[in-house]
C-alpha cells in the first residue's frame, strides 16, 4: 500500500522499487490523497502506461490527511501481509522475498521489521544525528530476533527506532487495531504499543530492507521546527504513561514518562530557533525538554 500525495519523481521511484523486486509475488495499491486534477491525472496515467496488472490506483474524493489515508490503506488491504510504504522511500530488491521467508518461518508474528538504510533527497547515503541515535537505542539483532511484550514496549518508548515503511504487518492485526484519529507523527508508535498490549510479537531483522529518505520537506522535519511535533508527542506520552500503568507494565510507564529522546530532540532545536530570532518557540521547546515528569505512586511495604 502506498499513500501518495499527487505525482512526483520520488513517488515514481518508490513505485519502480516495488516493480524491481526479485520476488514477483506482490501487489501494489496507490492511494492518492493529492486531490488535484493535474497531479492525480498524471500519476494515474503514468501507472496505466506501465501496463502492470499488479498495480491499482485509487484517488480520494476529498483530502483525508496522513492519518486517515493510512487508515484507508489498512482498510483496502486484502493480502495476508501488508506494507504501508513511504511515497519517497525505496524498497531494496530483496525486500519481498525476505518478508515471504520470514513470514513462513515465524507464522505467529504480528509484524516484521526489516530496518532501513538512510538516504537523502538526492538518493545518496546519509548518517544524520537522529538516525545515529535510533541505532543506539535499538536492541541488538544478529540475523533475526523475536521480541514482544513489555521489553519491546520499553525499548520503543525510550526511542522509536523502528522505520514504519520497512514494516510488514499481518493484515488481520493491522485491521483489528488500525490508526487512531488525532495522531499524525506518532501514529506508528501508537500502533506498535497497542499490538504489543494485545500479545503481538515482532520479528526484527539485522539487514535493512528499504531505503528511507530524509529531507527537509518531510512532515516530521517541518513539524519539529514549528513545535507542533512536540505538542503531539507530549499528549501522546501522557496518555501512554497512563495506559502502560493500567496494563501493569511499570517499566514501560516509566519510559513513557521520561521520553528522553523526545526531550533531547526538542532541546537540540533550541539553539537554531534562538539564532533565527524565534524566542517564543525556543522557550516552548526548552519547557518541553525540561518539564517535570509525573510522579508515580509509591509502593506500600508488603503490597503485592
C-alpha positions as CSV (number, residue, x, y, z in Angstrom):
1,X,0.0,0.0,0.0
2,X,1.4,3.4,-1.0
3,X,-0.3,6.5,0.4
4,X,0.7,9.1,-2.1
5,X,0.2,12.9,-2.4
6,X,-0.1,13.5,-6.1
7,X,2.5,12.8,-8.7
8,X,6.3,13.4,-8.5
9,X,9.6,11.8,-9.3
10,X,10.1,10.4,-5.8
11,X,6.7,8.6,-5.9
12,X,7.7,7.1,-9.2
13,X,11.0,6.0,-7.7
14,X,9.1,4.3,-4.9
15,X,6.8,2.5,-7.4
16,X,9.8,1.5,-9.5
17,X,11.5,-0.1,-6.4
18,X,8.4,-2.3,-6.0
19,X,8.4,-3.4,-9.6
20,X,12.2,-4.2,-9.3
21,X,11.7,-6.8,-6.7
22,X,13.4,-10.1,-7.3
23,X,10.3,-11.9,-6.0
24,X,7.3,-11.1,-8.2
25,X,4.8,-12.2,-5.5
26,X,3.4,-8.7,-4.7
27,X,0.6,-6.4,-5.5
28,X,0.6,-2.6,-5.1
29,X,-2.2,-0.2,-4.4
30,X,-1.5,3.5,-4.7
31,X,-4.0,5.7,-2.8
32,X,-3.6,9.3,-3.9
33,X,-4.6,12.0,-1.4
34,X,-3.5,14.9,-3.6
35,X,-7.0,15.7,-4.8
36,X,-5.7,17.9,-7.7
37,X,-6.7,17.1,-11.3
38,X,-3.2,17.7,-12.8
39,X,-1.3,15.6,-10.3
40,X,-3.9,12.9,-10.0
41,X,-4.3,12.5,-13.7
42,X,-0.6,12.5,-14.2
43,X,0.1,9.7,-11.7
44,X,-2.9,7.7,-12.8
45,X,-2.0,8.0,-16.5
46,X,1.7,7.1,-15.8
47,X,0.6,4.0,-13.8
48,X,-1.7,2.9,-16.6
49,X,1.1,3.3,-19.0
50,X,3.1,0.7,-17.1
51,X,0.7,-2.0,-18.1
52,X,1.2,-3.9,-14.8
53,X,-1.9,-5.7,-13.7
54,X,-0.5,-6.0,-10.2
55,X,-0.9,-2.2,-9.6
56,X,-4.1,-0.4,-8.9
57,X,-4.7,3.3,-8.5
58,X,-7.3,4.9,-6.1
59,X,-7.8,8.6,-5.6
60,X,-9.6,10.1,-2.5
61,X,-12.5,12.3,-3.4
62,X,-11.6,14.7,-0.6
63,X,-8.4,15.2,1.2
64,X,-8.1,12.7,4.1
65,X,-4.7,13.8,5.6
66,X,-2.0,11.4,6.6
67,X,-3.8,9.6,9.5
68,X,-7.0,8.8,7.6
69,X,-5.2,8.0,4.4
70,X,-3.1,5.5,6.3
71,X,-6.3,4.0,7.7
72,X,-7.7,3.7,4.2
73,X,-4.6,1.8,3.2
74,X,-5.2,-0.6,6.0
75,X,-8.9,-0.9,5.1
76,X,-8.2,-1.6,1.4
77,X,-5.6,-4.3,2.0
78,X,-6.6,-7.8,1.1
79,X,-3.5,-10.0,1.3
80,X,-2.1,-11.7,4.4
81,X,0.9,-9.3,4.8
82,X,0.7,-5.5,4.3
83,X,3.4,-2.9,3.9
84,X,2.4,0.8,4.0
85,X,5.4,2.3,2.3
86,X,6.5,5.9,2.1
87,X,5.9,7.9,-1.1
88,X,9.6,8.9,-1.1
89,X,11.2,5.7,0.1
90,X,12.6,2.8,-1.9
91,X,12.3,-0.9,-1.3
92,X,15.6,-2.8,-1.7
93,X,15.4,-5.6,-4.3
94,X,15.3,-8.4,-1.8
95,X,12.5,-6.9,0.4
96,X,9.5,-9.0,-0.7
97,X,11.5,-12.3,-0.8
98,X,12.8,-11.7,2.7
99,X,9.3,-10.9,4.1
100,X,7.9,-14.1,2.5
101,X,10.7,-16.1,4.0
102,X,10.4,-14.6,7.5
103,X,6.6,-14.9,7.5
104,X,6.8,-18.6,6.7
105,X,9.4,-19.1,9.4
106,X,7.5,-17.2,12.1
107,X,3.8,-17.9,11.5
108,X,2.7,-16.3,14.8
109,X,4.3,-12.9,14.3
110,X,2.2,-9.8,14.2
111,X,4.7,-7.8,12.3
112,X,8.2,-7.9,10.7
113,X,10.6,-5.0,10.9
114,X,13.3,-5.2,8.2
115,X,15.0,-2.0,9.1
116,X,16.3,0.8,6.8
117,X,19.3,2.3,5.1
118,X,19.1,6.1,5.2
119,X,19.3,8.3,2.1
120,X,19.0,12.0,1.4
121,X,16.9,13.9,-1.1
122,X,19.4,13.0,-3.8
123,X,19.3,9.3,-3.0
124,X,22.8,9.2,-1.6
125,X,23.6,7.6,1.8
126,X,23.2,9.8,4.9
127,X,24.0,9.4,8.6
128,X,22.1,12.2,10.3
129,X,22.1,12.6,14.1
130,X,18.5,11.3,14.5
131,X,19.4,8.0,12.9
132,X,22.6,7.6,14.8
133,X,20.5,8.0,18.0
134,X,18.0,5.4,16.7
135,X,20.8,3.0,16.2
136,X,22.0,3.5,19.8
137,X,18.5,2.9,21.2
138,X,17.7,-0.1,19.1
139,X,18.1,-3.6,20.5
140,X,20.9,-5.8,19.2
141,X,19.9,-8.1,16.4
142,X,22.0,-10.9,14.9
143,X,20.2,-12.3,11.9
144,X,16.6,-12.4,13.2
145,X,15.2,-11.8,16.6
146,X,11.7,-12.1,18.1
147,X,10.6,-9.5,20.6
148,X,7.3,-8.6,22.3
149,X,5.6,-7.6,25.5
150,X,6.9,-5.0,27.9
151,X,10.5,-5.5,26.9
152,X,9.8,-4.2,23.4
153,X,7.4,-1.5,24.6
154,X,10.2,-0.2,26.9
155,X,12.7,-0.2,24.1
156,X,10.4,1.7,21.7
157,X,9.4,4.2,24.4
158,X,13.0,5.0,25.1
159,X,13.4,5.9,21.5
160,X,11.3,4.9,18.5
161,X,14.0,3.2,16.4
162,X,11.6,1.5,14.0
163,X,11.2,2.7,10.4
164,X,7.5,2.4,9.6
165,X,7.8,1.9,5.8
166,X,10.1,-1.0,6.5
167,X,7.4,-3.0,8.3
168,X,5.2,-5.8,7.0
169,X,2.1,-6.2,9.2
170,X,-0.1,-9.2,9.4
171,X,-3.3,-7.9,7.8
172,X,-5.7,-9.2,10.4
173,X,-3.7,-7.5,13.2
174,X,-3.4,-4.2,11.3
175,X,-7.1,-4.0,10.5
176,X,-8.1,-5.1,14.0
177,X,-6.1,-2.2,15.6
178,X,-5.7,0.4,12.9
179,X,-4.7,4.0,13.3
180,X,-6.3,6.1,15.9
181,X,-7.5,9.6,14.8
182,X,-5.6,12.6,16.1
183,X,-2.1,11.3,15.7
184,X,-0.1,12.1,12.5
185,X,3.5,11.8,13.7
186,X,3.3,9.1,16.4
187,X,0.6,7.0,14.7
188,X,3.2,4.3,14.1
189,X,4.4,4.1,17.8
190,X,0.8,4.2,19.0
191,X,0.0,1.2,16.7
192,X,3.1,-0.8,17.9
193,X,2.2,-0.4,21.5
194,X,-1.4,-1.5,21.0
195,X,-0.2,-4.5,19.1
196,X,2.1,-5.4,22.0
197,X,-0.5,-4.9,24.7
198,X,-2.7,-7.4,22.8
199,X,0.0,-10.0,22.8
200,X,1.6,-9.4,19.4
201,X,5.3,-10.2,18.7
202,X,7.6,-8.6,16.2
203,X,10.4,-10.2,14.2
204,X,13.4,-7.9,13.9
205,X,15.9,-8.3,11.0
206,X,19.5,-7.3,11.1
207,X,19.9,-6.4,7.4
208,X,17.9,-3.4,6.1
209,X,15.1,-3.9,3.7
210,X,14.4,-0.4,2.5
211,X,16.0,3.0,1.8
212,X,14.4,5.6,4.0
213,X,14.6,9.1,2.7
214,X,15.4,12.1,5.0
215,X,14.9,15.6,3.6
216,X,13.8,19.0,5.0
217,X,10.5,18.9,3.2
218,X,9.3,15.9,5.1
219,X,6.4,16.3,7.5
220,X,8.4,15.2,10.5
221,X,11.1,17.8,9.9
222,X,8.7,20.6,9.3
223,X,6.7,20.0,12.4
224,X,9.7,19.6,14.5
225,X,10.8,23.2,13.5
226,X,7.4,24.8,14.3
227,X,7.0,22.8,17.6
228,X,3.7,21.0,16.6
229,X,5.5,17.7,16.6
230,X,6.3,18.1,20.3
231,X,2.7,19.1,21.1
232,X,1.5,15.8,19.7
233,X,4.3,13.8,21.4
234,X,3.6,15.5,24.8
235,X,-0.1,14.5,24.7
236,X,0.8,11.0,23.4
237,X,3.3,10.2,26.1
238,X,1.0,11.5,28.9
239,X,-1.8,9.1,27.6
240,X,0.7,6.3,27.2
241,X,2.1,6.7,30.7
242,X,-1.5,6.1,32.0
243,X,-2.2,3.2,29.7
244,X,1.1,1.4,30.5
245,X,0.4,1.7,34.2
246,X,-3.1,0.3,33.6
247,X,-1.6,-2.6,31.7
248,X,0.6,-3.4,34.7
249,X,3.8,-2.5,32.8
250,X,5.7,-0.2,35.2
251,X,8.9,-0.1,33.2
252,X,7.1,0.9,30.1
253,X,5.1,3.6,32.1
254,X,8.4,4.9,33.4
255,X,9.9,5.1,29.9
256,X,6.8,6.9,28.6
257,X,7.0,9.3,31.5
258,X,10.7,10.2,30.8
259,X,10.5,10.0,26.9
260,X,14.1,11.2,27.0
261,X,14.8,11.0,23.2
262,X,11.8,13.3,22.5
263,X,13.1,15.8,25.2
264,X,16.6,15.6,23.7
265,X,15.2,16.3,20.2
266,X,13.3,19.4,21.5
267,X,16.4,20.6,23.3
268,X,18.5,20.3,20.1
269,X,16.1,22.6,18.3
270,X,16.6,25.5,20.8
271,X,19.9,27.0,19.6
272,X,18.8,27.2,15.9
273,X,15.5,28.8,16.9
274,X,17.3,31.4,19.0
275,X,19.7,32.1,16.2
276,X,16.7,32.7,13.9
277,X,15.2,35.1,16.5
278,X,12.3,32.8,17.2
279,X,12.4,33.2,21.0
280,X,8.8,32.1,21.7
281,X,9.1,28.7,20.0
282,X,12.6,28.3,21.5
283,X,11.2,28.9,25.0
284,X,8.4,26.4,24.4
285,X,10.9,23.8,23.2
286,X,13.0,24.3,26.3
287,X,10.0,24.0,28.6
288,X,9.1,20.7,26.9
289,X,12.6,19.4,27.3
290,X,12.9,20.2,31.0
291,X,9.3,19.6,32.1
292,X,9.0,17.7,35.4
293,X,7.9,14.1,35.0
294,X,4.7,12.8,36.5
295,X,5.1,11.3,40.0
296,X,4.4,7.6,40.2
297,X,2.5,6.4,43.3
298,X,4.8,4.9,46.0
299,X,4.6,1.2,46.5
300,X,3.5,0.3,50.1
301,X,5.6,-2.0,52.1
302,X,4.2,-5.5,52.0
303,X,2.0,-4.8,49.0
304,X,1.8,-7.5,46.3
